[in-house]
Amino acid sequence: MSRAKEQGVALIVALVLLVIVTLLGVGAMNTVLLEEKMSGNLFDRATAFQIAEAQLRQAEMLALRLTIDQDVPPSGCRDSVCAEPDPTINPPRYRNLNAQGWSNWVDTQINPTYQTRYLIEYLGRSSGSHILRVNAAAQRKDGVGSLVILQSVIRRP
């Protein structure tokens, strides 16, 4: 009689252990899936950052070639080059990707799944130099993932 009771207990113990191992396996799978998503997001952010940085360097080269008197409009924007920003506009042009002045989104040669745009703003003169703010943005074409906006300020004669 005691032997029959022992066999039933062994079955219950085995089933409980099986449930515990199954729960541990499901938990480990969820952790792996979360880590995979995090690494994918990190890769996307790094790619968008590198593409935005390349666009920023191109826009900086363009800003250095500008003839201030001819290429900078007296007000508003022309060909992604804008006059001094209006301080009453909120948010400022460089923080609003839908604001007038930003170039159109263009596909990148570096990675065709990403697109970039830029904006050059004339900030005025200081100590005999012209000050220009150069902005560049990059994101995936499908709009999913990271949007990276970089900015630099150029002082030139």
CYANA upper distance limits for C-alpha pairs under 8 A (distance plus 0.5 A):
  1 MET  CA      5 LYS  CA      7.28
  2 SER  CA      6 GLU  CA      6.95
  3 ARG  CA      7 GLN  CA      7.11
  4 ALA  CA      8 GLY  CA      7.22
  5 LYS  CA      9 VAL  CA      6.94
  6 GLU  CA     10 ALA  CA      6.83
  7 GLN  CA     11 LEU  CA      7.07
  8 GLY  CA     12 ILE  CA      7.00
  9 VAL  CA     13 VAL  CA      6.66
 10 ALA  CA     14 ALA  CA      6.60
 11 LEU  CA     15 LEU  CA      6.73
 12 ILE  CA     16 VAL  CA      6.67
 13 VAL  CA     17 LEU  CA      6.68
 14 ALA  CA     18 LEU  CA      6.60
 15 LEU  CA     19 VAL  CA      6.72
 16 VAL  CA     20 ILE  CA      6.77
 17 LEU  CA     21 VAL  CA      6.66
 18 LEU  CA     22 THR  CA      6.61
 19 VAL  CA     23 LEU  CA      6.70
 20 ILE  CA     24 LEU  CA      6.75
 21 VAL  CA     25 GLY  CA      6.67
 22 THR  CA     26 VAL  CA      6.73
 23 LEU  CA     27 GLY  CA      6.62
 24 LEU  CA     28 ALA  CA      6.65
 25 GLY  CA     29 MET  CA      6.72
 26 VAL  CA     30 ASN  CA      6.79
 27 GLY  CA     31 THR  CA      6.80
 28 ALA  CA     32 VAL  CA      6.74
 29 MET  CA     33 LEU  CA      6.68
 30 ASN  CA     34 LEU  CA      6.67
 31 THR  CA     35 GLU  CA      6.67
 32 VAL  CA     36 GLU  CA      6.62
 33 LEU  CA     37 LYS  CA      6.82
 34 LEU  CA     38 MET  CA      6.73
 35 GLU  CA     39 SER  CA      6.64
 36 GLU  CA     40 GLY  CA      6.65
 37 LYS  CA     41 ASN  CA      6.66
 38 MET  CA     42 LEU  CA      6.65
 39 SER  CA     43 PHE  CA      6.62
 40 GLY  CA     44 ASP  CA      6.65
 41 ASN  CA     45 ARG  CA      6.59
 41 ASN  CA    145 GLY  CA      7.48
 41 ASN  CA    146 SER  CA      8.16
 42 LEU  CA     46 ALA  CA      6.63
 43 PHE  CA     47 THR  CA      6.62
 44 ASP  CA     48 ALA  CA      6.62
 44 ASP  CA    145 GLY  CA      7.10
 44 ASP  CA    146 SER  CA      6.94
 45 ARG  CA     49 PHE  CA      6.53
 45 ARG  CA    145 GLY  CA      7.97
 45 ARG  CA    146 SER  CA      5.82
 45 ARG  CA    147 LEU  CA      8.21
 45 ARG  CA    148 VAL  CA      8.03
 46 ALA  CA     50 GLN  CA      6.72
 47 THR  CA     51 ILE  CA      6.75
 48 ALA  CA     52 ALA  CA      6.52
 48 ALA  CA    114 TYR  CA      7.89
 48 ALA  CA    138 ALA  CA      6.06
 48 ALA  CA    139 GLN  CA      6.26
 48 ALA  CA    140 ARG  CA      7.98
 48 ALA  CA    146 SER  CA      7.20
 48 ALA  CA    147 LEU  CA      7.42
 48 ALA  CA    148 VAL  CA      6.58
 49 PHE  CA     53 GLU  CA      6.55
 49 PHE  CA    138 ALA  CA      7.70
 49 PHE  CA    148 VAL  CA      6.31
 50 GLN  CA     54 ALA  CA      6.75
 51 ILE  CA     55 GLN  CA      6.77
 51 ILE  CA    108 THR  CA      8.18
 51 ILE  CA    110 ILE  CA      7.67
 51 ILE  CA    114 TYR  CA      8.42
 51 ILE  CA    116 THR  CA      8.03
 51 ILE  CA    138 ALA  CA      6.77
 52 ALA  CA     56 LEU  CA      6.53
 52 ALA  CA    116 THR  CA      7.24
 52 ALA  CA    136 ALA  CA      6.29
 52 ALA  CA    137 ALA  CA      5.85
 52 ALA  CA    138 ALA  CA      5.38
 52 ALA  CA    148 VAL  CA      7.05
 52 ALA  CA    149 ILE  CA      7.29
 52 ALA  CA    150 LEU  CA      7.11
 53 GLU  CA     57 ARG  CA      6.77
 53 GLU  CA    136 ALA  CA      7.94
 53 GLU  CA    150 LEU  CA      7.45
 54 ALA  CA     58 GLN  CA      6.92
 55 GLN  CA     59 ALA  CA      6.66
 55 GLN  CA    116 THR  CA      7.35
 55 GLN  CA    117 ARG  CA      7.89
 55 GLN  CA    118 TYR  CA      7.71
 55 GLN  CA    136 ALA  CA      6.50
 55 GLN  CA    137 ALA  CA      8.15
 56 LEU  CA     60 GLU  CA      6.54
 56 LEU  CA    118 TYR  CA      7.78
 56 LEU  CA    134 VAL  CA      7.51
 56 LEU  CA    135 ASN  CA      6.99
 56 LEU  CA    136 ALA  CA      5.55
 56 LEU  CA    150 LEU  CA      7.50
 56 LEU  CA    151 GLN  CA      7.82
 56 LEU  CA    152 SER  CA      8.37
 57 ARG  CA     61 MET  CA      6.80
 58 GLN  CA     62 LEU  CA      6.88
 59 ALA  CA     63 ALA  CA      6.61
 59 ALA  CA    118 TYR  CA      7.20
 59 ALA  CA    119 LEU  CA      8.32
 59 ALA  CA    120 ILE  CA      7.96
 59 ALA  CA    134 VAL  CA      7.19
 59 ALA  CA    135 ASN  CA      8.32
 59 ALA  CA    136 ALA  CA      8.08
 60 GLU  CA     64 LEU  CA      6.69
 60 GLU  CA    134 VAL  CA      6.87
 60 GLU  CA    154 ILE  CA      8.22
 61 MET  CA     65 ARG  CA      6.96
 62 LEU  CA     66 LEU  CA      6.95
 63 ALA  CA    120 ILE  CA      7.49
 63 ALA  CA    132 LEU  CA      7.90
 63 ALA  CA    134 VAL  CA      8.08
 64 LEU  CA    156 ARG  CA      7.89
 66 LEU  CA     71 ASP  CA      6.50
 66 LEU  CA     72 VAL  CA      8.39
 67 THR  CA     71 ASP  CA      5.95
 67 THR  CA     72 VAL  CA      8.05
 68 ILE  CA     72 VAL  CA      5.89
 71 ASP  CA     81 VAL  CA      7.95
 72 VAL  CA     77 CYS  CA      8.40
 72 VAL  CA     78 ARG  CA      8.04
 72 VAL  CA     81 VAL  CA      6.65
 72 VAL  CA     82 CYS  CA      6.83
 72 VAL  CA     83 ALA  CA      6.51
 72 VAL  CA    122 TYR  CA      7.67
 73 PRO  CA     77 CYS  CA      6.80
 73 PRO  CA     78 ARG  CA      6.96
 73 PRO  CA     81 VAL  CA      8.03
 73 PRO  CA     82 CYS  CA      6.97
 73 PRO  CA     83 ALA  CA      6.08
 74 PRO  CA     83 ALA  CA      6.37
 75 SER  CA     82 CYS  CA      7.72
 75 SER  CA     83 ALA  CA      5.54
 75 SER  CA     84 GLU  CA      7.75
 76 GLY  CA     82 CYS  CA      6.22
 76 GLY  CA     83 ALA  CA      6.16
 76 GLY  CA    101 GLY  CA      8.21
 77 CYS  CA     81 VAL  CA      6.01
 77 CYS  CA     82 CYS  CA      4.51
 77 CYS  CA     83 ALA  CA      6.74
 77 CYS  CA    100 GLN  CA      7.60
 77 CYS  CA    101 GLY  CA      5.64
 78 ARG  CA     82 CYS  CA      6.82
 78 ARG  CA    101 GLY  CA      7.32
 79 ASP  CA    101 GLY  CA      7.78
 79 ASP  CA    103 SER  CA      7.71
 80 SER  CA    101 GLY  CA      5.32
 80 SER  CA    102 TRP  CA      5.83
 80 SER  CA    103 SER  CA      5.70
 80 SER  CA    118 TYR  CA      7.56
 80 SER  CA    119 LEU  CA      5.74
 80 SER  CA    120 ILE  CA      6.66
 81 VAL  CA    101 GLY  CA      7.15
 81 VAL  CA    119 LEU  CA      6.83
 81 VAL  CA    120 ILE  CA      5.28
 81 VAL  CA    121 GLU  CA      6.37
 81 VAL  CA    122 TYR  CA      8.07
 82 CYS  CA    101 GLY  CA      6.84
 82 CYS  CA    119 LEU  CA      8.17
 82 CYS  CA    120 ILE  CA      6.65
 82 CYS  CA    121 GLU  CA      5.23
 82 CYS  CA    122 TYR  CA      6.64
 83 ALA  CA    121 GLU  CA      6.59
 83 ALA  CA    122 TYR  CA      5.76
 83 ALA  CA    123 LEU  CA      7.96
 84 GLU  CA    121 GLU  CA      6.95
 84 GLU  CA    122 TYR  CA      5.61
 84 GLU  CA    123 LEU  CA      5.55
 84 GLU  CA    124 GLY  CA      7.06
 85 PRO  CA     92 PRO  CA      8.07
 85 PRO  CA     93 ARG  CA      7.89
 85 PRO  CA    121 GLU  CA      7.68
 85 PRO  CA    122 TYR  CA      8.17
 85 PRO  CA    123 LEU  CA      7.63
 86 ASP  CA     92 PRO  CA      8.37
 87 PRO  CA     92 PRO  CA      7.88
 89 ILE  CA     93 ARG  CA      8.18
 91 PRO  CA     95 ARG  CA      6.67
 91 PRO  CA     96 ASN  CA      6.91
 92 PRO  CA     96 ASN  CA      7.07
 93 ARG  CA     97 LEU  CA      7.94
 93 ARG  CA     99 ALA  CA      6.08
 93 ARG  CA    100 GLN  CA      7.92
 93 ARG  CA    101 GLY  CA      8.30
 94 TYR  CA     99 ALA  CA      8.42
 94 TYR  CA    119 LEU  CA      7.78
 94 TYR  CA    135 ASN  CA      7.25
 97 LEU  CA    102 TRP  CA      7.32
 98 ASN  CA    102 TRP  CA      7.98
101 GLY  CA    119 LEU  CA      6.89
102 TRP  CA    117 ARG  CA      7.18
102 TRP  CA    118 TYR  CA      6.20
102 TRP  CA    119 LEU  CA      5.32
103 SER  CA    117 ARG  CA      5.81
103 SER  CA    118 TYR  CA      5.98
103 SER  CA    119 LEU  CA      6.88
104 ASN  CA    117 ARG  CA      6.48
105 TRP  CA    115 GLN  CA      6.36
105 TRP  CA    116 THR  CA      5.83
105 TRP  CA    117 ARG  CA      5.51
106 VAL  CA    115 GLN  CA      5.66
106 VAL  CA    116 THR  CA      5.97
106 VAL  CA    117 ARG  CA      7.01
107 ASP  CA    111 ASN  CA      8.48
107 ASP  CA    112 PRO  CA      6.30
107 ASP  CA    113 THR  CA      7.83
107 ASP  CA    114 TYR  CA      6.52
107 ASP  CA    115 GLN  CA      4.80
107 ASP  CA    116 THR  CA      7.04
107 ASP  CA    141 LYS  CA      8.42
108 THR  CA    112 PRO  CA      5.89
108 THR  CA    113 THR  CA      8.20
108 THR  CA    114 TYR  CA      6.51
108 THR  CA    115 GLN  CA      5.95
108 THR  CA    116 THR  CA      7.19
113 THR  CA    140 ARG  CA      6.27
113 THR  CA    141 LYS  CA      6.24
113 THR  CA    142 ASP  CA      8.49
114 TYR  CA    138 ALA  CA      7.34
114 TYR  CA    139 GLN  CA      6.02
114 TYR  CA    140 ARG  CA      4.64
114 TYR  CA    141 LYS  CA      5.68
115 GLN  CA    138 ALA  CA      6.15
115 GLN  CA    139 GLN  CA      6.18
115 GLN  CA    140 ARG  CA      6.57
115 GLN  CA    141 LYS  CA      6.29
116 THR  CA    136 ALA  CA      7.65
116 THR  CA    137 ALA  CA      5.96
116 THR  CA    138 ALA  CA      4.86
116 THR  CA    139 GLN  CA      7.17
117 ARG  CA    136 ALA  CA      6.30
117 ARG  CA    137 ALA  CA      5.94
117 ARG  CA    138 ALA  CA      7.27
118 TYR  CA    134 VAL  CA      7.93
118 TYR  CA    135 ASN  CA      5.96
118 TYR  CA    136 ALA  CA      4.80
118 TYR  CA    137 ALA  CA      6.79
119 LEU  CA    134 VAL  CA      6.51
119 LEU  CA    135 ASN  CA      5.59
119 LEU  CA    136 ALA  CA      7.01
120 ILE  CA    132 LEU  CA      7.25
120 ILE  CA    133 ARG  CA      6.27
120 ILE  CA    134 VAL  CA      5.10
120 ILE  CA    135 ASN  CA      6.77
121 GLU  CA    132 LEU  CA      6.08
121 GLU  CA    133 ARG  CA      5.57
121 GLU  CA    134 VAL  CA      6.95
122 TYR  CA    130 HIS  CA      8.22
122 TYR  CA    131 ILE  CA      6.73
122 TYR  CA    132 LEU  CA      5.10
122 TYR  CA    133 ARG  CA      6.94
123 LEU  CA    130 HIS  CA      8.00
123 LEU  CA    131 ILE  CA      5.75
123 LEU  CA    132 LEU  CA      5.98
123 LEU  CA    133 ARG  CA      7.31
124 GLY  CA    130 HIS  CA      6.32
124 GLY  CA    131 ILE  CA      6.12
124 GLY  CA    132 LEU  CA      8.07
125 ARG  CA    129 SER  CA      5.89
125 ARG  CA    130 HIS  CA      5.02
125 ARG  CA    131 ILE  CA      6.43
126 SER  CA    130 HIS  CA      7.00
126 SER  CA    131 ILE  CA      7.59
128 GLY  CA    157 PRO  CA      7.43
129 SER  CA    155 ARG  CA      6.52
129 SER  CA    156 ARG  CA      5.83
129 SER  CA    157 PRO  CA      5.17
130 HIS  CA    155 ARG  CA      6.18
130 HIS  CA    156 ARG  CA      5.75
130 HIS  CA    157 PRO  CA      6.37
131 ILE  CA    153 VAL  CA      7.46
131 ILE  CA    154 ILE  CA      6.23
131 ILE  CA    155 ARG  CA      5.18
131 ILE  CA    156 ARG  CA      7.04
132 LEU  CA    153 VAL  CA      6.18
132 LEU  CA    154 ILE  CA      5.62
132 LEU  CA    155 ARG  CA      7.01
133 ARG  CA    151 GLN  CA      7.52
133 ARG  CA    152 SER  CA      6.37
133 ARG  CA    153 VAL  CA      4.97
133 ARG  CA    154 ILE  CA      6.82
134 VAL  CA    151 GLN  CA      6.07
134 VAL  CA    152 SER  CA      5.77
134 VAL  CA    153 VAL  CA      6.61
134 VAL  CA    154 ILE  CA      8.01
135 ASN  CA    149 ILE  CA      7.52
135 ASN  CA    150 LEU  CA      6.23
135 ASN  CA    151 GLN  CA      4.92
135 ASN  CA    152 SER  CA      7.14
136 ALA  CA    149 ILE  CA      6.12
136 ALA  CA    150 LEU  CA      5.79
136 ALA  CA    151 GLN  CA      6.90
137 ALA  CA    147 LEU  CA      7.58
137 ALA  CA    148 VAL  CA      6.02
137 ALA  CA    149 ILE  CA      4.77
137 ALA  CA    150 LEU  CA      6.85
138 ALA  CA    147 LEU  CA      6.38
138 ALA  CA    148 VAL  CA      5.88
138 ALA  CA    149 ILE  CA      7.14
139 GLN  CA    143 GLY  CA      7.14
139 GLN  CA    145 GLY  CA      7.78
139 GLN  CA    146 SER  CA      6.54
139 GLN  CA    147 LEU  CA      5.20
139 GLN  CA    148 VAL  CA      7.03
140 ARG  CA    144 VAL  CA      6.82
140 ARG  CA    145 GLY  CA      7.16
140 ARG  CA    146 SER  CA      7.88
140 ARG  CA    147 LEU  CA      8.18
